[in-house]
Amino acid sequence: MLEQRNYLRHDLTALYAFIESIVEGVVSQRNSTAYSPAAIRFLDFVHALAASCKKHLANWRVQDDEEFEDRREELGTIRAAWRELHKLIKPALDADTLQVPSAVVDGIVRRFQEIHGYHETEFVLLHTAEFNYVQIRTADLRNLSAKIRAIIPDSPEFPTNLGVIGMPYSQGRTAFANCLVAHEMGHFVYRDKTFESSLQTAADTALKSVFENYEGQSQEQKDRLIRCVARWAEELFCDLFGVMLLGPCYTFAYIEAYDLSAVLDSAGAISEERMQPRMEFYEYHPSHIFRLQQQSVFLRESHWWDHICKSQARFSTLLQLLRCIETDAHVAQNPTVGRLVPALSAIVPEIRKAAFTAFEEVDDGFALFSQLNRFVRDYLAAGVVPSTLNIRISNDTDDVVAVSAPPLVLLNSGMEFYLTRTDELIRSIQGEDQNQFDCRLRWIRRIEEWVAKAIEDESLEKEETHVDPVKNGDPEAPRP
């Protein structure tokens, strides 16, 4: 038993040191750096979990060899959990409010909170070295927390209504590219609403009808095929979710992020040579062209389409041309997995149904956009932050109403201005050359900063509107 105790002291100390090395900078950095409320909730959870684990290790005792053998795996479970958390803590600490587009993402989150059941949901942003945005499965974090709680009952649960999204560290200064976080929010809803089960059933049914000798496959093989189609379905759901959450600015951000407008030649027609590489399906997601085509179809049936068709943006041309691509073309470009594409196409109506279910009774925002878009773009053309739009409502010069545009309007109007009127803005400024890339970049950054500032101002105005005057000491305020 003495030898066992020596081993135990070493193992406990090593695990204690491992946890300490992971979290030693959390408190000091959090106290010296500004973080979003969601990030603070996450870092507080990490700190509380570390404290409970270290306390448990300091008090860990066994009476004999038998109890030692029974309980030794507790330490392995705790260590495994902290190995997983290790991946998230440094990225969370790196993503302080100076390193992430807080105003833009906060505005998108406010739009997300309009969805029934999510009015209190927040999202932590982490920096990642990957280019893609990533939704960290909160179910995995809750399971991890539950495993530790089974050993340490007073350890904290993972915070409710908290999502975790990884964003490329390079995108901290951008506004429009971060519309892509809407896709990751879609993953959060998809898993929370358990859409996966119904779409797996739909995938199974579709495979039976389009896959030759499907019934002759082993159950293991069937499950593999179902999982593949269901993974593709989840990605499409999240794309459609992004469109419903933010409108066409999500799709335009997607096109730019993956350079999809490159499939258009100089005459504005689709280049088959350039398009073919972008039609490749992958294990975890459909091709970019297939995904964009589904977004195009979805937008075509929305209030936004007439406006998109009138736009001078090259991206709009691309969306209009994609309707010509047949399912057979996607199959032909994917000799390995192409046989599954018809099954995915067959369940698109179910994917759309799931997206509509998620946004039941949520206004698509187009009516307000159509009213305010011109004013937002005119403010940007004049180099004015469109925080408060002064709109004349009659011929009387004094008959003006002040309106604040919500994030959805600002992002769509700002994106449209960026895509179609950046040159106009630069030409209006004496001494600036629209052909110089450093000049263009400087003014593109300005446009994004103006939009982000307007979103931030709208948020502050809302907060002031909802301030309780009693709590703030207003002597004229009515008392309960």
C-alpha positions in Angstrom: 0.0 0.0 0.0 2.9 2.3 0.7 4.2 2.0 -2.8 0.6 2.6 -4.1 0.5 5.8 -2.0 3.7 7.0 -3.5 2.4 6.5 -7.0 -0.8 8.2 -6.0 0.9 11.3 -4.6 2.9 11.6 -7.8 -0.2 11.1 -10.1 -2.3 13.6 -8.1 0.4 16.2 -8.1 1.0 15.7 -11.9 -2.7 16.1 -12.6 -3.0 19.1 -10.3 0.0 20.7 -12.1 -1.6 20.0 -15.5 -4.8 21.8 -14.6 -2.9 24.7 -13.0 -0.7 25.1 -16.2 -3.9 25.3 -18.3 -5.7 27.9 -16.3 -3.0 29.9 -14.5 -3.3 32.8 -16.9 -7.1 32.9 -17.0 -7.7 35.1 -14.0 -4.8 37.6 -14.6 -5.6 38.0 -18.3 -9.4 38.3 -17.7 -8.8 41.0 -15.1 -6.5 43.0 -17.4 -8.4 42.5 -20.7 -11.9 43.3 -21.8 -14.1 40.3 -22.9 -17.7 40.0 -24.0 -20.3 38.9 -21.4 -20.5 35.5 -23.1 -16.7 35.0 -23.0 -16.7 36.0 -19.3 -19.4 33.3 -18.6 -17.1 30.7 -20.4 -14.0 31.8 -18.6 -15.8 31.8 -15.3 -16.9 28.3 -15.9 -13.3 27.2 -16.7 -12.0 28.9 -13.5 -14.7 27.4 -11.3 -14.2 23.9 -12.8 -10.5 24.2 -12.2 -11.0 25.2 -8.6 -13.4 22.3 -7.9 -11.0 19.8 -9.6 -8.0 21.0 -7.7 -9.9 21.0 -4.4 -11.0 17.4 -5.1 -7.4 16.3 -5.9 -6.1 17.9 -2.7 -8.6 15.9 -0.7 -8.4 12.7 -2.6 -8.0 9.8 -0.2 -8.3 6.0 -0.4 -8.5 3.5 2.5 -6.9 0.5 0.9 -5.7 -1.1 -2.4 -9.1 -2.2 -3.4 -10.5 1.3 -3.2 -7.4 2.6 -5.0 -8.1 0.2 -7.9 -11.8 1.1 -8.0 -11.2 4.9 -8.1 -7.9 5.3 -10.0 -9.7 5.8 -13.3 -11.3 9.0 -11.8 -8.0 10.7 -12.4 -7.9 9.6 -16.0 -11.4 10.9 -16.6 -10.5 14.3 -15.2 -7.3 14.5 -17.2 -9.0 13.6 -20.4 -11.6 16.3 -19.8 -9.0 18.9 -19.3 -7.1 17.8 -22.4 -10.3 18.7 -24.4 -10.7 22.0 -22.6 -7.1 22.8 -23.3 -7.9 23.3 -27.0 -10.4 26.1 -26.2 -8.9 28.2 -23.4 -6.0 29.9 -25.2 -8.3 30.7 -28.2 -10.8 32.1 -25.8 -8.3 34.3 -24.1 -6.9 35.5 -27.4 -10.4 36.6 -28.5 -10.8 39.7 -26.4 -12.9 42.6 -27.5 -10.0 44.3 -29.3 -9.4 41.2 -31.4 -12.9 40.2 -32.4 -15.6 42.2 -34.3 -17.7 42.5 -31.2 -20.2 45.0 -32.4 -21.0 43.1 -35.6 -21.3 39.7 -33.9 -23.3 41.2 -31.1 -25.7 42.6 -33.6 -26.0 39.2 -35.3 -26.6 37.6 -31.9 -29.4 40.1 -31.2 -31.0 39.1 -34.5 -30.5 35.4 -33.5 -32.3 36.1 -30.2 -35.5 37.0 -32.1 -35.9 33.3 -32.7 -38.4 31.6 -30.4 -36.6 29.9 -27.5 -33.3 31.7 -27.9 -33.8 35.2 -26.5 -31.2 34.6 -23.8 -28.7 32.6 -25.9 -25.1 34.1 -26.2 -22.1 33.0 -28.2 -18.4 32.9 -27.2 -16.0 33.7 -30.0 -12.7 31.8 -30.1 -9.7 32.5 -32.4 -8.7 29.6 -34.6 -5.8 29.0 -37.0 -8.2 27.5 -39.5 -9.7 29.6 -42.2 -13.2 28.2 -41.7 -15.6 29.3 -39.0 -16.4 26.4 -36.6 -19.2 25.7 -34.2 -17.9 23.9 -31.1 -20.4 21.2 -30.1 -21.7 22.5 -26.8 -23.3 19.0 -26.3 -19.7 17.7 -26.1 -18.8 20.3 -23.5 -21.9 19.5 -21.5 -21.0 15.8 -21.6 -17.5 16.6 -20.5 -18.9 18.7 -17.6 -21.3 15.8 -16.7 -18.4 13.3 -16.5 -16.6 15.5 -14.1 -19.7 16.1 -12.0 -20.2 12.4 -11.7 -16.9 12.4 -9.8 -17.0 15.9 -8.3 -20.7 16.7 -7.6 -20.1 20.3 -6.7 -18.3 21.1 -9.9 -20.0 23.6 -12.2 -22.3 22.7 -15.1 -21.5 24.1 -18.5 -23.5 27.3 -18.8 -26.9 27.0 -20.4 -27.8 29.1 -23.5 -24.2 29.4 -24.4 -22.8 28.6 -27.8 -19.1 28.5 -28.8 -17.9 29.6 -32.2 -14.4 29.5 -33.6 -13.5 32.3 -36.0 -10.3 32.8 -38.1 -7.9 35.0 -36.1 -7.4 37.0 -39.3 -11.0 38.3 -39.5 -11.0 40.4 -36.3 -11.1 43.7 -38.2 -13.7 42.7 -40.8 -17.4 43.3 -40.7 -19.0 41.7 -43.7 -17.0 38.4 -43.7 -18.2 37.8 -40.2 -21.8 37.3 -41.5 -20.6 33.7 -41.8 -21.0 33.2 -38.1 -24.7 32.8 -38.9 -23.9 29.4 -40.4 -22.3 28.3 -37.1 -25.3 29.5 -35.2 -27.3 27.3 -37.5 -25.3 24.3 -36.2 -26.2 25.3 -32.7 -29.9 25.3 -33.5 -29.7 22.2 -35.7 -28.4 20.1 -32.8 -30.5 21.8 -30.2 -33.7 21.1 -32.1 -32.7 17.5 -33.0 -33.3 18.0 -36.7 -30.7 15.4 -37.3 -33.0 12.5 -36.4 -35.7 13.5 -38.9 -33.2 14.3 -41.7 -31.5 10.9 -41.2 -34.9 9.3 -41.6 -35.5 11.3 -44.8 -32.0 10.4 -46.1 -32.8 6.7 -45.5 -36.0 7.0 -47.5 -34.3 9.0 -50.3 -31.5 6.4 -50.6 -34.0 3.6 -51.0 -35.5 5.4 -54.0 -32.3 6.6 -55.8 -29.6 4.1 -54.8 -29.4 0.9 -56.7 -29.3 -2.2 -54.5 -29.6 -0.1 -51.4 -31.6 -2.8 -49.6 -28.9 -5.3 -50.4 -26.3 -3.4 -48.4 -25.3 -4.4 -44.9 -26.7 -2.2 -42.1 -23.2 -0.9 -41.4 -23.0 0.3 -45.0 -26.5 1.8 -45.0 -25.6 3.7 -41.8 -22.5 5.0 -43.4 -24.4 6.3 -46.4 -27.1 7.8 -44.3 -24.5 9.6 -42.2 -22.9 11.0 -45.2 -26.1 12.4 -46.7 -27.2 13.7 -43.3 -23.9 15.6 -42.8 -24.4 17.2 -46.1 -28.0 18.0 -45.1 -26.8 19.7 -42.0 -24.5 22.0 -43.9 -27.3 23.0 -46.3 -29.6 23.6 -43.3 -27.0 25.9 -41.8 -26.6 27.8 -45.1 -30.3 28.3 -45.4 -30.4 29.3 -41.7 -27.8 31.9 -42.4 -29.9 33.3 -45.3 -33.0 33.5 -43.1 -31.0 35.1 -40.2 -29.2 37.8 -42.2 -30.6 37.8 -45.8 -28.4 38.0 -48.9 -25.5 39.5 -47.1 -24.8 36.0 -45.7 -24.7 34.6 -49.3 -22.5 37.4 -50.5 -20.1 36.9 -47.7 -20.0 33.2 -48.6 -19.3 33.9 -52.2 -16.4 36.2 -51.4 -14.9 34.0 -48.7 -14.6 31.1 -51.2 -13.9 33.2 -54.3 -17.0 31.7 -56.1 -17.5 34.7 -58.4 -14.4 33.4 -60.2 -16.6 31.0 -62.1 -17.8 34.0 -64.1 -15.8 35.0 -67.1 -15.1 38.5 -68.3 -18.5 38.5 -70.2 -20.4 37.6 -67.1 -21.1 34.0 -68.2 -20.2 30.8 -66.3 -16.8 29.3 -67.1 -17.2 25.5 -67.1 -13.4 25.2 -66.6 -13.4 27.3 -63.5 -16.6 25.9 -62.1 -15.7 22.2 -62.2 -13.1 22.3 -59.4 -15.7 24.0 -57.2 -18.3 21.3 -57.8 -16.4 18.7 -55.7 -18.3 17.1 -52.8 -16.4 16.3 -49.6 -17.0 13.9 -46.8 -18.5 16.5 -44.5 -20.0 19.1 -46.8 -21.4 19.4 -50.3 -19.6 21.3 -53.0 -19.6 25.1 -52.8 -21.5 25.4 -56.1 -24.2 23.0 -54.9 -24.5 25.0 -51.6 -24.6 28.3 -53.4 -27.2 27.0 -55.8 -29.5 26.0 -53.0 -29.0 29.5 -51.4 -29.9 31.0 -54.8 -33.1 28.9 -55.0 -34.0 29.8 -51.5 -33.5 33.5 -52.1 -35.4 33.4 -55.4 -38.5 32.4 -53.4 -38.0 35.1 -50.8 -38.9 38.8 -50.7 -35.2 39.6 -51.3 -35.1 38.3 -54.9 -36.5 41.2 -56.8 -34.0 43.5 -55.1 -31.1 41.1 -55.8 -32.0 41.0 -59.5 -31.8 44.8 -59.7 -28.4 44.9 -58.1 -25.4 45.7 -60.1 -23.2 43.4 -58.1 -21.4 40.6 -59.9 -22.5 38.3 -57.1 -26.1 38.9 -58.1 -25.3 37.8 -61.7 -23.8 34.6 -60.3 -26.9 33.8 -58.2 -29.2 34.2 -61.2 -27.1 31.9 -63.5 -26.8 29.0 -61.1 -30.3 27.9 -61.7 -29.1 26.4 -65.0 -27.0 23.7 -63.3 -28.8 20.3 -63.2 -28.3 17.6 -60.6 -26.7 15.3 -63.2 -23.9 17.9 -63.6 -23.1 17.5 -59.9 -23.2 13.7 -60.2 -20.8 13.7 -63.2 -18.2 15.9 -61.4 -18.1 13.5 -58.4 -17.3 10.0 -59.6 -16.8 8.7 -56.0 -19.8 10.1 -54.1 -21.9 11.4 -57.0 -24.4 8.6 -56.6 -25.4 10.1 -53.3 -26.2 13.6 -54.7 -29.7 12.7 -55.9 -30.5 11.5 -52.4 -29.4 14.9 -51.0 -31.4 16.7 -53.7 -34.5 14.6 -52.8 -34.4 15.7 -49.2 -33.9 19.4 -49.9 -37.6 20.1 -49.2 -37.2 18.6 -45.7 -34.1 20.7 -45.1 -36.0 23.8 -46.1 -38.9 22.8 -43.9 -36.5 22.5 -40.9 -35.2 26.0 -41.6 -38.7 27.5 -41.8 -39.6 25.7 -38.6 -36.6 27.3 -36.8 -37.7 30.8 -38.0 -41.4 30.4 -37.4 -43.0 33.8 -36.7 -39.7 35.7 -37.2 -39.9 38.7 -39.5 -37.5 38.3 -42.4 -36.6 42.0 -42.1 -37.0 42.8 -45.8 -39.8 45.4 -45.4 -37.7 47.6 -43.1 -34.6 47.1 -45.3 -36.6 48.3 -48.4 -37.6 51.4 -46.5 -34.1 52.3 -45.1 -31.6 50.9 -47.6 -31.4 54.0 -49.7 -30.8 56.2 -46.7 -28.1 53.9 -45.3 -26.3 53.8 -48.6 -26.5 57.6 -49.0 -25.0 58.2 -45.5 -22.1 55.8 -46.4 -21.6 57.6 -49.7 -21.2 60.9 -47.8 -18.8 59.3 -45.3 -21.2 59.5 -42.4 -21.8 56.7 -39.9 -25.5 55.6 -40.4 -26.3 55.4 -36.7 -29.3 57.7 -36.8 -31.0 58.2 -40.1 -32.8 61.6 -40.4 -35.6 60.9 -42.9 -37.8 63.7 -44.2 -41.4 62.4 -44.3 -43.0 65.4 -46.1 -42.1 68.4 -48.1 -41.7 70.5 -44.9 -38.0 70.8 -44.3 -38.6 70.5 -40.5 -40.8 67.4 -40.8 -38.0 64.9 -40.1 -38.0 61.6 -38.2 -34.9 60.0 -36.7 -34.6 56.3 -37.2 -32.0 53.7 -36.1 -31.5 50.8 -38.5 -31.2 47.3 -37.0 -28.1 45.1 -37.7 -29.8 43.2 -40.5 -30.5 46.4 -42.5 -27.0 47.8 -41.8 -25.3 44.6 -42.9 -27.2 44.2 -46.1 -27.1 47.9 -47.1 -23.4 48.1 -46.1 -22.6 45.0 -48.1 -24.5 46.2 -51.1 -22.6 49.6 -50.9 -19.3 47.8 -50.5 -20.0 45.6 -53.6 -21.4 48.3 -55.9 -20.4 51.8 -54.7 -16.9 51.6 -53.3 -15.4 53.1 -56.5 -17.9 56.0 -56.3 -16.9 56.7 -52.8 -13.2 56.8 -53.6 -13.7 59.0 -56.7 -15.5 61.5 -54.6 -12.5 62.0 -52.4 -9.9 64.4 -53.7 -6.4 62.9 -54.2 -7.6 59.3 -53.8 -6.9 56.7 -56.6 -9.4 53.9 -57.0 -6.8 51.9 -58.9 -4.4 51.7 -55.9 -4.9 48.7 -53.7 -3.7 50.3 -50.5 -6.2 53.2 -51.2 -9.1 50.7 -51.9 -8.3 48.7 -48.8 -8.2 51.8 -46.6 -11.7 52.9 -47.7 -13.1 49.4 -47.6 -12.0 49.3 -44.0 -13.6 52.6 -43.4 -16.9 51.3 -44.8 -16.8 48.3 -42.5 -15.9 50.5 -39.5 -18.8 52.8 -40.3 -21.3 49.9 -40.4 -19.8 48.3 -37.3 -20.1 51.7 -35.4 -23.7 52.1 -36.5 -24.5 48.6 -35.2 -22.8 49.4 -31.9 -24.6 52.7 -31.6 -28.0 51.0 -32.3 -27.2 48.5 -29.5 -26.3 51.3 -27.0 -29.5 53.1 -27.9 -31.5 50.0 -27.2 -29.8 49.5 -23.8 -30.6 53.1 -22.9 -34.2 52.6 -23.9 -34.5 49.6 -21.6 -32.7 51.2 -18.6 -34.8 51.1 -15.4 -35.1 54.8 -14.3 -35.8 53.8 -10.7 -32.6 51.8 -10.4 -30.7 54.8 -11.9 -32.1 57.2 -9.3 -34.5 59.3 -11.4 -36.6 61.2 -8.8 -39.4 61.7 -11.3 -39.7 58.0 -12.1 -42.9 56.4 -10.9 -42.4 54.0 -8.0 -43.9 50.5 -7.8 
